Amino acid sequence: MSAQKAAQVVARLDVPSDEGDLSQQHHEEWIFLNRNTIDIKLLREISDALLRIEQGTYAVCLECEEPISVKRLDAVPWARYCVTCQENVATRAALGEPVGEYQGADR
């Protein structure tokens, strides 16, 4: 989405003329907001990884404290967990158990 279109979505400059236009506008707003939420989460994950580098704990699983594989870090450089622990964390989250989403929140 272009910056101009994003600004229109946020400012609601284009007034919908019918239900189809209104539906399209709501859909564009939903995409815009979800995209920003994903971007913010990714920036937090990267920031947290940079903090772990500073602390000397980067590439160490926060769950089992074992090294995270280079292959995993190549794929997901901000990974907090090894593959096994990530699967366990995802399972717990799916079951509704509390999972620390953002470790650097107390900064």
CNS distance restraints for C-alpha pairs under 8 A (distance, minus, plus):
assign (resid   1 and name CA) (resid   5 and name CA) 6.31 0.50 0.50
assign (resid   1 and name CA) (resid   6 and name CA) 6.38 0.50 0.50
assign (resid   2 and name CA) (resid   6 and name CA) 6.09 0.50 0.50
assign (resid   3 and name CA) (resid   7 and name CA) 6.08 0.50 0.50
assign (resid   4 and name CA) (resid   8 and name CA) 6.28 0.50 0.50
assign (resid   5 and name CA) (resid   9 and name CA) 6.16 0.50 0.50
assign (resid   6 and name CA) (resid  10 and name CA) 6.18 0.50 0.50
assign (resid   6 and name CA) (resid  32 and name CA) 7.08 0.50 0.50
assign (resid   7 and name CA) (resid  11 and name CA) 5.89 0.50 0.50
assign (resid   8 and name CA) (resid  12 and name CA) 5.37 0.50 0.50
assign (resid   8 and name CA) (resid  13 and name CA) 5.23 0.50 0.50
assign (resid   8 and name CA) (resid  14 and name CA) 6.88 0.50 0.50
assign (resid   9 and name CA) (resid  13 and name CA) 7.14 0.50 0.50
assign (resid   9 and name CA) (resid  14 and name CA) 7.96 0.50 0.50
assign (resid   9 and name CA) (resid  25 and name CA) 7.14 0.50 0.50
assign (resid   9 and name CA) (resid  28 and name CA) 6.91 0.50 0.50
assign (resid   9 and name CA) (resid  29 and name CA) 5.94 0.50 0.50
assign (resid   9 and name CA) (resid  32 and name CA) 7.98 0.50 0.50
assign (resid  10 and name CA) (resid  29 and name CA) 7.23 0.50 0.50
assign (resid  16 and name CA) (resid  21 and name CA) 4.94 0.50 0.50
assign (resid  16 and name CA) (resid  22 and name CA) 5.06 0.50 0.50
assign (resid  16 and name CA) (resid  25 and name CA) 7.40 0.50 0.50
assign (resid  17 and name CA) (resid  21 and name CA) 6.17 0.50 0.50
assign (resid  17 and name CA) (resid  22 and name CA) 7.36 0.50 0.50
assign (resid  18 and name CA) (resid  22 and name CA) 6.25 0.50 0.50
assign (resid  19 and name CA) (resid  23 and name CA) 5.99 0.50 0.50
assign (resid  20 and name CA) (resid  24 and name CA) 6.17 0.50 0.50
assign (resid  21 and name CA) (resid  25 and name CA) 6.09 0.50 0.50
assign (resid  22 and name CA) (resid  26 and name CA) 6.18 0.50 0.50
assign (resid  23 and name CA) (resid  27 and name CA) 6.12 0.50 0.50
assign (resid  24 and name CA) (resid  28 and name CA) 6.18 0.50 0.50
assign (resid  25 and name CA) (resid  29 and name CA) 6.20 0.50 0.50
assign (resid  26 and name CA) (resid  30 and name CA) 6.11 0.50 0.50
assign (resid  27 and name CA) (resid  31 and name CA) 6.24 0.50 0.50
assign (resid  28 and name CA) (resid  32 and name CA) 6.08 0.50 0.50
assign (resid  29 and name CA) (resid  33 and name CA) 6.09 0.50 0.50
assign (resid  30 and name CA) (resid  34 and name CA) 6.06 0.50 0.50
assign (resid  31 and name CA) (resid  35 and name CA) 5.92 0.50 0.50
assign (resid  32 and name CA) (resid  36 and name CA) 6.28 0.50 0.50
assign (resid  33 and name CA) (resid  37 and name CA) 6.24 0.50 0.50
assign (resid  34 and name CA) (resid  38 and name CA) 6.21 0.50 0.50
assign (resid  35 and name CA) (resid  39 and name CA) 6.18 0.50 0.50
assign (resid  36 and name CA) (resid  40 and name CA) 6.11 0.50 0.50
assign (resid  37 and name CA) (resid  41 and name CA) 6.23 0.50 0.50
assign (resid  38 and name CA) (resid  42 and name CA) 6.16 0.50 0.50
assign (resid  39 and name CA) (resid  43 and name CA) 6.17 0.50 0.50
assign (resid  40 and name CA) (resid  44 and name CA) 6.24 0.50 0.50
assign (resid  41 and name CA) (resid  45 and name CA) 6.24 0.50 0.50
assign (resid  42 and name CA) (resid  46 and name CA) 6.20 0.50 0.50
assign (resid  43 and name CA) (resid  47 and name CA) 6.02 0.50 0.50
assign (resid  44 and name CA) (resid  48 and name CA) 6.02 0.50 0.50
assign (resid  44 and name CA) (resid 102 and name CA) 7.27 0.50 0.50
assign (resid  44 and name CA) (resid 104 and name CA) 7.94 0.50 0.50
assign (resid  45 and name CA) (resid  49 and name CA) 6.22 0.50 0.50
assign (resid  45 and name CA) (resid  78 and name CA) 5.93 0.50 0.50
assign (resid  45 and name CA) (resid 102 and name CA) 7.11 0.50 0.50
assign (resid  46 and name CA) (resid  50 and name CA) 6.25 0.50 0.50
assign (resid  46 and name CA) (resid  78 and name CA) 5.44 0.50 0.50
assign (resid  47 and name CA) (resid  51 and name CA) 6.28 0.50 0.50
assign (resid  48 and name CA) (resid  52 and name CA) 6.29 0.50 0.50
assign (resid  48 and name CA) (resid  78 and name CA) 7.58 0.50 0.50
assign (resid  48 and name CA) (resid 102 and name CA) 7.66 0.50 0.50
assign (resid  48 and name CA) (resid 103 and name CA) 6.88 0.50 0.50
assign (resid  48 and name CA) (resid 104 and name CA) 5.51 0.50 0.50
assign (resid  49 and name CA) (resid  53 and name CA) 6.29 0.50 0.50
assign (resid  49 and name CA) (resid  58 and name CA) 6.56 0.50 0.50
assign (resid  49 and name CA) (resid  77 and name CA) 7.79 0.50 0.50
assign (resid  49 and name CA) (resid  78 and name CA) 5.11 0.50 0.50
assign (resid  49 and name CA) (resid  79 and name CA) 7.56 0.50 0.50
assign (resid  49 and name CA) (resid  80 and name CA) 7.65 0.50 0.50
assign (resid  50 and name CA) (resid  54 and name CA) 6.38 0.50 0.50
assign (resid  50 and name CA) (resid  58 and name CA) 7.95 0.50 0.50
assign (resid  51 and name CA) (resid  55 and name CA) 6.21 0.50 0.50
assign (resid  51 and name CA) (resid 104 and name CA) 7.83 0.50 0.50
assign (resid  52 and name CA) (resid  56 and name CA) 5.91 0.50 0.50
assign (resid  52 and name CA) (resid  57 and name CA) 4.94 0.50 0.50
assign (resid  52 and name CA) (resid  58 and name CA) 4.72 0.50 0.50
assign (resid  53 and name CA) (resid  57 and name CA) 6.06 0.50 0.50
assign (resid  53 and name CA) (resid  58 and name CA) 4.81 0.50 0.50
assign (resid  59 and name CA) (resid  67 and name CA) 5.71 0.50 0.50
assign (resid  59 and name CA) (resid  68 and name CA) 4.98 0.50 0.50
assign (resid  59 and name CA) (resid  69 and name CA) 7.56 0.50 0.50
assign (resid  59 and name CA) (resid  73 and name CA) 7.37 0.50 0.50
assign (resid  59 and name CA) (resid  79 and name CA) 7.72 0.50 0.50
assign (resid  59 and name CA) (resid  80 and name CA) 7.49 0.50 0.50
assign (resid  60 and name CA) (resid  65 and name CA) 5.51 0.50 0.50
assign (resid  60 and name CA) (resid  66 and name CA) 5.59 0.50 0.50
assign (resid  60 and name CA) (resid  67 and name CA) 4.47 0.50 0.50
assign (resid  60 and name CA) (resid  68 and name CA) 5.47 0.50 0.50
assign (resid  60 and name CA) (resid  80 and name CA) 7.41 0.50 0.50
assign (resid  60 and name CA) (resid  81 and name CA) 7.43 0.50 0.50
assign (resid  60 and name CA) (resid  82 and name CA) 7.93 0.50 0.50
assign (resid  61 and name CA) (resid  65 and name CA) 4.65 0.50 0.50
assign (resid  61 and name CA) (resid  66 and name CA) 5.43 0.50 0.50
assign (resid  61 and name CA) (resid  67 and name CA) 5.99 0.50 0.50
assign (resid  61 and name CA) (resid  68 and name CA) 5.80 0.50 0.50
assign (resid  61 and name CA) (resid  80 and name CA) 5.71 0.50 0.50
assign (resid  61 and name CA) (resid  81 and name CA) 4.37 0.50 0.50
assign (resid  61 and name CA) (resid  82 and name CA) 5.49 0.50 0.50
assign (resid  61 and name CA) (resid  85 and name CA) 7.80 0.50 0.50
assign (resid  62 and name CA) (resid  80 and name CA) 5.94 0.50 0.50
assign (resid  62 and name CA) (resid  81 and name CA) 5.79 0.50 0.50
assign (resid  63 and name CA) (resid  81 and name CA) 6.48 0.50 0.50
assign (resid  63 and name CA) (resid  85 and name CA) 6.42 0.50 0.50
assign (resid  64 and name CA) (resid  85 and name CA) 7.23 0.50 0.50
assign (resid  66 and name CA) (resid  82 and name CA) 7.69 0.50 0.50
assign (resid  67 and name CA) (resid  82 and name CA) 7.33 0.50 0.50
assign (resid  68 and name CA) (resid  72 and name CA) 6.84 0.50 0.50
assign (resid  68 and name CA) (resid  73 and name CA) 7.02 0.50 0.50
assign (resid  68 and name CA) (resid  81 and name CA) 6.76 0.50 0.50
assign (resid  68 and name CA) (resid  82 and name CA) 4.82 0.50 0.50
assign (resid  68 and name CA) (resid  83 and name CA) 7.80 0.50 0.50
assign (resid  69 and name CA) (resid  73 and name CA) 6.37 0.50 0.50
assign (resid  69 and name CA) (resid  82 and name CA) 6.97 0.50 0.50
assign (resid  70 and name CA) (resid  74 and name CA) 5.98 0.50 0.50
assign (resid  71 and name CA) (resid  75 and name CA) 6.41 0.50 0.50
assign (resid  72 and name CA) (resid  76 and name CA) 5.89 0.50 0.50
assign (resid  72 and name CA) (resid  77 and name CA) 7.47 0.50 0.50
assign (resid  72 and name CA) (resid  79 and name CA) 7.55 0.50 0.50
assign (resid  72 and name CA) (resid  82 and name CA) 7.50 0.50 0.50
assign (resid  72 and name CA) (resid  83 and name CA) 7.40 0.50 0.50
assign (resid  73 and name CA) (resid  77 and name CA) 4.35 0.50 0.50
assign (resid  73 and name CA) (resid  78 and name CA) 7.11 0.50 0.50
assign (resid  73 and name CA) (resid  79 and name CA) 6.40 0.50 0.50
assign (resid  81 and name CA) (resid  85 and name CA) 5.68 0.50 0.50
assign (resid  81 and name CA) (resid  86 and name CA) 5.27 0.50 0.50
assign (resid  82 and name CA) (resid  86 and name CA) 5.94 0.50 0.50
assign (resid  83 and name CA) (resid  87 and name CA) 6.26 0.50 0.50
assign (resid  84 and name CA) (resid  88 and name CA) 6.46 0.50 0.50
assign (resid  85 and name CA) (resid  89 and name CA) 6.03 0.50 0.50
assign (resid  86 and name CA) (resid  90 and name CA) 6.04 0.50 0.50
assign (resid  87 and name CA) (resid  91 and name CA) 6.16 0.50 0.50
assign (resid  88 and name CA) (resid  92 and name CA) 6.24 0.50 0.50
assign (resid  89 and name CA) (resid  93 and name CA) 6.12 0.50 0.50
assign (resid  89 and name CA) (resid  99 and name CA) 6.88 0.50 0.50
assign (resid  90 and name CA) (resid  94 and name CA) 6.10 0.50 0.50
assign (resid  91 and name CA) (resid  95 and name CA) 6.33 0.50 0.50
assign (resid  92 and name CA) (resid  96 and name CA) 6.42 0.50 0.50
assign (resid  92 and name CA) (resid  97 and name CA) 5.24 0.50 0.50
assign (resid  92 and name CA) (resid  98 and name CA) 7.47 0.50 0.50
assign (resid  92 and name CA) (resid  99 and name CA) 7.28 0.50 0.50
assign (resid  93 and name CA) (resid  97 and name CA) 5.29 0.50 0.50
assign (resid  93 and name CA) (resid  98 and name CA) 6.50 0.50 0.50
assign (resid  93 and name CA) (resid  99 and name CA) 6.11 0.50 0.50
